[in-house]
Amino acid sequence: MPTRNTAAPGHELTAVTPPATTSSPTPRLTFAQVVPVVAFPALGSGLALSGMAVTEICRLLACCGAIGVAVLTAASGGKRLVSGLAQMLLHLGK
């Protein structure tokens, strides 16, 4: 009986994924990475034009960012964030 990884007689298996190359592909930005980079300066500019003090704007946007990090940490279980912070600290120590 053929298994999932074997082909019928006379048929060759084709690779589902492209073969590995020597150079890694360029990492692409995701929507979640781009939105804060665009939204935070836009919000800060809008609040500054409306007359809000710069220190209050920085404090407000920092709190918004902290809430976002807390939500992502809670949603992912925190493992990726903790491992990323540990790697960053190791690289800073070199």
C-alpha positions as CSV (number, residue, x, y, z in Angstrom):
1,M,0.0,0.0,0.0
2,P,1.5,3.4,-1.0
3,T,2.1,6.0,1.7
4,R,1.7,9.7,1.4
5,N,5.3,10.2,0.5
6,T,5.4,7.7,-2.4
7,A,4.2,8.2,-6.0
8,A,2.2,5.8,-8.1
9,P,4.2,3.8,-10.6
10,G,5.2,5.9,-13.5
11,H,4.7,9.2,-11.7
12,E,7.4,11.3,-10.1
13,L,7.0,13.2,-6.9
14,T,7.4,17.0,-7.1
15,A,8.6,19.1,-4.3
16,V,6.0,21.2,-2.6
17,T,8.5,23.8,-1.5
18,P,11.2,25.3,-3.7
19,P,14.7,24.0,-3.1
20,A,16.9,25.8,-0.6
21,T,19.2,28.4,-2.1
22,T,22.5,29.6,-0.8
23,S,21.3,33.1,-0.2
24,S,18.3,33.7,2.2
25,P,15.4,35.7,0.9
26,T,15.0,39.3,2.0
27,P,12.7,39.5,5.0
28,R,9.5,41.3,4.2
29,L,7.7,43.7,6.4
30,T,4.3,42.8,7.6
31,F,1.2,45.0,8.2
32,A,1.7,44.7,12.0
33,Q,5.3,46.0,11.6
34,V,4.4,48.9,9.3
35,V,1.3,50.3,11.0
36,P,2.9,51.6,14.3
37,V,5.8,53.2,12.3
38,V,3.3,55.2,10.3
39,A,0.5,55.6,12.9
40,F,2.5,56.9,15.9
41,P,4.2,59.8,14.1
42,A,0.9,60.7,12.5
43,L,-1.0,60.6,15.8
44,G,1.8,62.6,17.5
45,S,1.7,65.2,14.7
46,G,-2.0,65.5,14.9
47,L,-2.0,65.9,18.7
48,A,0.8,68.5,18.5
49,L,-1.1,70.5,15.9
50,S,-4.2,70.4,18.2
51,G,-2.1,72.1,21.0
52,M,-1.2,69.1,23.2
53,A,2.2,69.4,25.0
54,V,5.0,67.2,23.6
55,T,5.6,65.5,26.9
56,E,2.0,64.5,27.2
57,I,2.1,63.2,23.6
58,C,5.1,61.1,24.3
59,R,3.6,59.7,27.5
60,L,0.3,58.9,25.8
61,L,2.0,57.1,22.8
62,A,4.4,55.2,25.2
63,C,1.4,54.0,27.1
64,C,-0.4,52.9,23.9
65,G,2.8,51.0,22.8
66,A,3.0,49.4,26.2
67,I,-0.6,48.2,26.1
68,G,0.1,46.8,22.6
69,V,3.1,44.9,23.8
70,A,1.2,43.6,26.8
71,V,-1.7,42.3,24.6
72,L,0.7,40.6,22.2
73,T,2.6,39.1,25.1
74,A,-0.6,37.7,26.7
75,A,-1.8,36.4,23.3
76,S,1.4,34.6,22.4
77,G,2.1,33.3,25.9
78,G,5.1,35.5,26.2
79,K,7.6,32.9,25.1
80,R,8.7,34.7,21.9
81,L,9.0,38.0,23.7
82,V,11.1,36.6,26.5
83,S,13.4,34.7,24.1
84,G,13.8,37.9,22.0
85,L,14.7,40.0,25.0
86,A,17.2,37.3,26.2
87,Q,18.8,37.3,22.8
88,M,19.0,41.1,22.7
89,L,20.6,41.1,26.2
90,L,23.2,38.5,25.1
91,H,24.1,40.5,22.0
92,L,24.4,43.7,24.0
93,G,26.7,42.0,26.4
94,K,29.2,41.1,23.7
